Amino acid sequence: MEPLPITVPLATTTASLRRARREDVAAVLALLADDDLSRARGDFADAAGGVTAGHLAGFDAIDADPSQLLLVAEQDGRVVGTLQLTFIPGLSRGGAWRAQVEAVRVAADLRGQGLGAAMLGRVVEEAAQRGCSQVQLTSDARRTDARRFYERLGFAASHTGFKLVLPRP
């Protein structure tokens, strides 16, 4: 990936996109929890609202894996966006790699200014540079605004997804 950070022009300001650091975990969790569907799951912080050892272990595993990239967008020292990018090898499509995008979030006060589109544009560029055959993501069917956003960027709702939630150990 192009050396980070990179500057992302927005409608009214700029933000920089960079690899997340361990000290960003609380801010990333706050972004992930900032919607009704995510809050309903209630798994973004401990009872006191803090970062758990599990969160830090998860971050450490992502950060150590060269097939994973957790990005944050930062504006004036504040984390205002995030996404996780995973590179997946496969046998289909001639052994092609896929780029999987997860957990895309932009701070509520900055939505509609182009940050999410810029973040995903950079991800698509990186996937192409790494020889991926496609970039894929899922979005909860109840997230109608997000679905329109992804379609506007050229993503097609081509598959039906299935999930099986397992009990935590």
LINCOR-V714180 format. One record per residue. RES is the residue in one letter. SS is DSSP state (h for helix, s for strand, l for the rest). D_FIRST is the distance of its C-alpha to the first C-alpha in Angstrom with 1 decimal. Layout:
# LINCOR-V714180
RES | SS | D_FIRST
RES | SS | D_FIRST
This chain:
# LINCOR-V714180
M | l | 0.0
E | l | 3.8
P | l | 6.1
L | l | 7.8
P | l | 10.3
I | s | 10.5
T | s | 14.0
V | s | 15.1
P | s | 18.6
L | l | 21.1
A | l | 24.7
T | l | 26.2
T | l | 23.7
T | s | 20.0
A | s | 17.6
S | s | 14.4
L | s | 11.5
R | s | 10.3
R | s | 10.1
A | l | 13.7
R | l | 16.3
R | h | 19.5
E | h | 21.5
D | h | 19.9
V | h | 21.3
A | h | 24.6
A | h | 23.0
V | h | 20.8
L | h | 24.0
A | h | 25.9
L | h | 23.6
L | h | 23.9
A | l | 27.6
D | l | 28.2
D | l | 29.8
D | h | 33.0
L | h | 31.6
S | h | 29.4
R | h | 32.2
A | h | 34.6
R | h | 32.7
G | l | 33.2
D | l | 30.7
F | l | 28.4
A | l | 30.4
D | l | 33.4
A | l | 36.9
A | l | 36.6
G | l | 33.3
G | l | 31.2
V | l | 28.2
T | l | 29.5
A | h | 28.9
G | h | 27.6
H | h | 24.9
L | h | 23.8
A | h | 24.0
G | h | 21.8
F | h | 19.2
D | h | 19.4
A | h | 19.1
I | h | 15.9
D | h | 14.4
A | h | 15.6
D | l | 14.4
P | l | 11.2
S | l | 11.7
Q | s | 11.7
L | s | 9.7
L | s | 12.2
L | s | 11.3
V | s | 14.1
A | s | 15.2
E | s | 17.6
Q | s | 20.5
D | l | 23.0
G | l | 22.2
R | s | 22.5
V | s | 20.0
V | s | 20.5
G | s | 18.0
T | s | 16.1
L | s | 14.7
Q | s | 13.7
L | s | 11.5
T | s | 12.9
F | s | 12.4
I | s | 16.0
P | l | 17.6
G | l | 20.9
L | l | 23.9
S | h | 24.6
R | h | 23.5
G | h | 23.7
G | h | 21.5
A | l | 18.6
W | s | 15.7
R | s | 15.5
A | s | 13.1
Q | s | 15.4
V | s | 15.1
E | s | 17.6
A | s | 19.2
V | s | 18.3
R | s | 20.3
V | s | 21.1
A | l | 23.9
A | h | 27.1
D | h | 28.0
L | h | 24.8
R | l | 24.9
G | l | 25.6
Q | l | 23.8
G | l | 20.7
L | h | 18.3
G | h | 17.9
A | h | 17.5
A | h | 14.8
M | h | 12.8
L | h | 13.4
G | h | 12.7
R | h | 9.1
V | h | 9.0
V | h | 11.0
E | h | 8.8
E | h | 5.9
A | h | 9.1
A | h | 10.5
Q | h | 8.1
R | l | 8.6
G | l | 12.3
C | s | 13.3
S | s | 16.7
Q | s | 16.6
V | s | 15.3
Q | s | 18.1
L | s | 19.4
T | l | 22.8
S | l | 24.8
D | l | 28.2
A | l | 30.9
R | l | 32.4
R | l | 29.4
T | h | 30.7
D | h | 28.8
A | h | 25.5
R | h | 26.5
R | h | 27.5
F | h | 24.2
Y | h | 22.2
E | h | 24.7
R | h | 24.5
L | l | 20.8
G | l | 21.8
F | l | 21.6
A | l | 24.9
A | l | 26.9
S | l | 27.5
H | l | 28.3
T | l | 30.4
G | l | 28.8
F | l | 30.9
K | l | 30.5
L | l | 32.8
V | l | 32.8
L | l | 33.8
P | l | 35.8
R | l | 34.2
P | l | 35.4
